[in-house]
Amino acid sequence: MYKKKLFFSAVLLCSFFTCFSQNDDSVLIKRISDDILLNGKAYSNLYTLCKSVGQRLSGSAGMYKGEAWGQQALKDAGAQNVYLQECMVPHWVRGKKEEAGFKTHKRGMDPSFNVLSIGNAVGTGNAGVTAKVIEVKNFAELEQRKNEVKGNIVFYNYPFNKTYLRGAYGDAVRYRSGGASAAAKYGALAVIVRSVTAATDDNPHTGALRYNDSFPKIPAVAISTKGADELSKYLKGNYKNDQFYIRTNCVMLADTIGHNVVGEIKGTEFPDEIITIGGHMDSWDPAEGANDDGAGMVQSIEILRAFNAIGYKPKRTIRIVLFANEENGGRGGDKYAELAKTKNENHIMAMESDGGSEYPRGFGCGMTKAQFAKVEPWKKYFEPYDADKFSFSEGGGGGSDIGPLQTKFKTAQFGLSTTAQRYFNFHHSAIDVFENVNAQELHLGAAVMAAMVYLVDKYGL
Amino acid sequence: MYKKKLFFSAVLLCSFFTCFSQNDDSVLIKRISDDILLNGKAYSNLYTLCKSVGQRLSGSAGMYKGEAWGQQALKDAGAQNVYLQECMVPHWVRGKKEEAGFKTHKRGMDPSFNVLSIGNAVGTGNAGVTAKVIEVKNFAELEQRKNEVKGNIVFYNYPFNKTYLRGAYGDAVRYRSGGASAAAKYGALAVIVRSVTAATDDNPHTGALRYNDSFPKIPAVAISTKGADELSKYLKGNYKNDQFYIRTNCVMLADTIGHNVVGEIKGTEFPDEIITIGGHMDSWDPAEGANDDGAGMVQSIEILRAFNAIGYKPKRTIRIVLFANEENGGRGGDKYAELAKTKNENHIMAMESDGGSEYPRGFGCGMTKAQFAKVEPWKKYFEPYDADKFSFSEGGGGGSDIGPLQTKFKTAQFGLSTTAQRYFNFHHSAIDVFENVNAQELHLGAAVMAAMVYLVDKYGL
């Protein structure tokens, strides 16, 4: 189907470094891709990361173990030099398991609900918060009912819209990130947020919030989708005037030291032109961060391994970066761009994989029109992999870790785009584990990333 | 991203059946698709099928339970008439668990291996088969070493080629389907076949073989990929001259009665023009046949449900068929085409989903060039769903159940194509269970099938 026989014969007919036909790029891309699909180490690297390191929340012991793993993995992949970039990171700690449920006179706390504190949130203190729950569908309803909010708990029950194949997360995550301050503005004591996931299950999903400093910082928890449906049913029934109790034990400690982990191969012709490729080291704490973003890290490292394995010497410097603190601060990405500025580096392209380990569908391309005019004809190389959806946007499109490079240098951005219909079922929850990653899909993602890096390395941008 | 707001406004501005703009088809396709993604019953139907019925091998009690489930599911989806088409099906029975391992003097059977009889195979009888194992990489090596085969067991250790993104199954399955007779030709007593899967695990995959009547029928088992690697290692080491023991307890009984389960909506304008849509009822026995092909059945049924739910009245007759015996005989597909011939029916299109429940990528289109010239411009409706890969082939492209309609009537064929990188990890094995199906991906497949059915119903072919 993919002219395999043709390519294979071409490789046999002419030795790799001596004979280049017009089909060079197809041949070399297939060579890289075949090596990744047959001999790739991304999946086994991910296994080690997930099972020997586990969660890697910024500031945690797991983060430091992850940094050690990353340095070793980069060395094993053949990076010529591996180093750390120090940066201060937030140090938020969940503390012991959260409690949430109706307080009735008859019983202790019944029914109770499975919740997770939202990252960066303040805790309730030992006394917890006890108040009535006001359910709202969305921010518009909050505005309409703002007079009822004071002294109560606001419950945002906004569903993940399954008809938005790409935009459902961005649409729903507003309640997790901004819901606490929006409710605090009207005097709420705490918020409960429906988990941002397409799944219907009892698995709550955490993630970061951002407080607006104009309003009090109030506790915030995520409730599972099944829990949200049940809570809503109770509130429409006998429990509507009952007191609800939430206790969370999280706390934001002082910033601590974290690191970007960097490994590179120097370019043979243009060593000062830098191509940055990365994923992020930190993960949320309920699981292993297998999809978010262990996958992005091991795919990035895999590109180095494959280039070395087939003997491809890049013209430009290929730098793999395992970014610190994407989840609740973005300090690693900021630090990386800041250091690039200080050192006056020339960054010609940056690529990020932070959309899960699924079957690739293409790239978000954040760059100038002129750059995209150069990139677009390369679609033909990605068609055999179904990864030919290139979505152009002058202002963005890469990812949050490489965003600061665009702000500072207008560095062209590529963000790996995946089918991602399963991703948000796992994302930021207890089931983001190695077992929910497919080896072949993970390796296909690495293969198409490597193909794009190869093209940009060869032709510039 | 998918002009949701625009479509939504359009739907609000004009009531559905009174005002049709130039955007009709986009609007209606989105309406169907949104209904499936938000209110779809395919996933819950699949749950019932998997957990209340389970395996549905032809001739088994599960097949009859499946037929009852199918009739009810079609009625629940709003089929106007539901009926059975009787056909004789093979009745192969696995019997008790297979045994396989080296027979050494010191121990009973050690090391032993996890194997599954290949479907349709004869059993070994109570005595089992005891012989040396000759490992071959492929048929070419079998030919080279044909003189060593007599009186021995042939072990085909042909790997699933992960670089063939679409063709790996077809490439490797030749050893499962034809390996027994190829080895029997040279006097082999039995064959062991490496499982046809990309996964590396201890999970053997069954499936059908086809004996060549010119040679003796010999027993055949599938070994897991890990088992195959281990067996190969043993055969290259101390065990190379040891006797291997296989006992299988399967038997082919007399043909028995099975049924295609059919449900339809009569067309309002052209009731005699029939559009057939289906998946197959039977599954292999080690699990629930969730992906193969529970998914195809519930997706097909979902089209009826969604058409009824939004009040769409098809012009042509839409007939959902849950085909009997795809796996080890194809008798249901044959019977369906035979009855169509007898009744002199006019079949204008047939569609099949039998490629797993994953994210859709498009359709295999088996039809005339003139028909494809009509279909190809419809790609634009499938782009928002990433299902715009239409692969044209005059002679085929649909699937094995609807193939006989093409042979008899040249009926145009559509086969749902999915990303399918996970499918063969589960396929024909103990892990083809409901838990390995994603609801949103399953429903997306149904949505793009429904969109194509809508277009063919509206414009003909």
Interface residues (C-beta under 8 A of the other chain):
Chain A: M1 Y2 K4 S33 D34 L37 L38 K162 T163 Y164 L165 R166 G167 A198 A199 E358 Y359 R361 P384 Y385 D386 K389 T419 Q421 R422 N425 N438 A439 Q440 E441 H443 L444
Chain B: M1 Y2 K4 S33 D34 L37 L38 K162 T163 Y164 L165 R166 G167 A198 A199 E358 Y359 R361 P384 Y385 D386 K389 T419 Q421 R422 N425 N438 A439 Q440 E441 H443 L444
